Amino acid sequence: MSGVLKTGARYLSLGLLLWAMGQGLAVWAQGAPSLPPVQANVSLQAEAPLSPQAQARWDHIASELRCLVCQNESLASSNAELAVDLRREVRGLIEKGQSDADIRTFLVSRYGDFVLYRPEVKPVTWLLWFGPFALLLLALTVALRLMRRQPEAPPALTDSERERVRQILES
């Protein structure tokens, strides 16, 4: 009976692994998650409008930055007080003529990689970028090892058990 349970557990774990891999492949096939749209209803009050080029830069930069309070909203679409302050600061940096890279570097140095929706690939973020693939490889390795295992041989019959079986077969 224990052999049946072990075999069932193996098939269950293999089934769960295949399901998880299917879910991961489905997410991967959809591509990278899209960034939240920049909402026009969030306005910077009491400030002069930006030039069209500066506004385009603002829209691009703000859509790449994460609100530190809301976490799943872009800096452009968040109404949190910190987001308003950060928008004002980014706007000031754009008006000073700093490049997009300089603005991102400034914000990352101040708030860390978390402020970016797509952090750079560097040793600090390797776990973030490559961790899911490492876990997938580990799960595949474990599944293959479980599938290749030879089932345990049932224990040999004792002399009294053999005699009983012979009696059953003869009657």
N, C-alpha and C positions, 0 to 999 in steps of 0.2 A: 504494500500500500504506500509506503514512503517513497518508492521509486516513481509511482504515478504522481504523487504530490510534487516531487522535485521536477519531473518533466513538465507538469502543468505550470509550475512557477517559472520555469525557463521560458515556456511559450508566452506566458503573461508578460514577463520582463522584456522579451523580444518584441512583443506586440506594442508595449508601451514605448519602447525605444523607437520602433518604426513610426509610431504615431507622432512622437516628438520630432523626429527627423522630418516627417511630412509637414508638420506645422512650421518648422524652421525654413524648409525649402519654399513653402508658400509665402512666407514673409520676405524671403530673399528674392523670390521671383517678382514680387510687387515693386522691388527697387527700394531705394533709400526713402525713408519717410519724408514727406514734403514738409516744408516749413510752414508755419501758420501764416495766413495772409496778413499783410499790413493793412490795418483798418484806418480808414480816413476819419472816423468819428473822434479819434483821440487827437486833440489839438494842443499846441503849445500856446497858452494864452499870453497876451500882452507882449508878443514878440513879432518883429517884422517878418514878412514872408521871405523864404529863401529863394534864390535864383533857381531857374529850372534845373541847371546842372547840379547845384548844391542839394536841391530837393531830391533829385534822382540818387545822388550819393547817400543822402539821409535814408531814403526808402531802402536802399540796398543794405546799408550797414545795420540799420535798426531791425531788419528782418532776420539777420544772421545772429543777433544777440538775444540771449535769454533773459527774461525778467528774473531777478534773483529772489523775488518774493513769490511770484506765481509759479515759476519753474517750468510750466508747460505753455507759457505764452511768450510771444516775442516781445522785445522791448517796445516795439512800435504799438502793439495792441494792448498792452497792460495799462491799467489805471491806478496801479499801486503808487504810493508816494515816492518810493525809491526809484521806480521806473520813470516817473516824471522828472526827478532830479537827474537821473542818468541821461534821459533824452535831452535835457537842457545842457548837460555837460558835453554830450556828443555834438550837439548843434554848435556849441561854442568852439569845439575843436575843428569842426568843419569850416566855420567862419574864419578861424585863424589860419586855414590853409593846410592843415595837417593831412597826410595821406590816409587812405583807408587802413593800410597796414599799421601805421603809427597809432591810429585810434584803437584798433584791436589790441595792439601790444600794450598800450596804456591801460585798457580795461582789464586785460588778462593779468598784468602785473599787479593791479589793484584788487581784483576780485577772484582771480584764479581761472583755470580752464573752464569752470562750470558756466561762466557767462557766455561761452560760445556754444551754438547748437552743434557745430561740427569741430570739435577740438583737434588740434594738430596731432599727427602720429609722432610721438616721442616716448622715451622710456617711461615717463610718468603715466602716460595714457595707454600703454601697451595692453594692459589688462582689459581696459574698456574696448579696444579695437579687436584684440585677438583672443580674449577670454572665451567668447561663445564658440569659436572654432576649436579651441583647445578642449573645451568640455565635450563638444561633439566627437572629437577624435578619441577622447577617453571613454566615452559611452560606447563607441563602436568597438574599441579594443576589449572592453569588458564583455560586450555582447558576443564577440567572436570567441573569446576564451570560454564563455559559458556554453556556447554551442559546440565547441570542439571537445569538451570534457566527455570522457567515457563514463557511462552510468556504472554505478557500483554493481559488482556481481553479487547475486543473492547468496547468503551464507549456505554452505553445504549442509545437506540433511544429516541428521544424526542417525545412528543405527536403528534406534527405536522408531524414528519417523519413516525410515525406509521400509521397515517391517510393516508398519501400519499402511503405507501406500500399497505395498505388495498385496496385503490382505484385502484392501478395498478393490484393487484391480482384479483379483482372482474371484471375488464373489459376484 
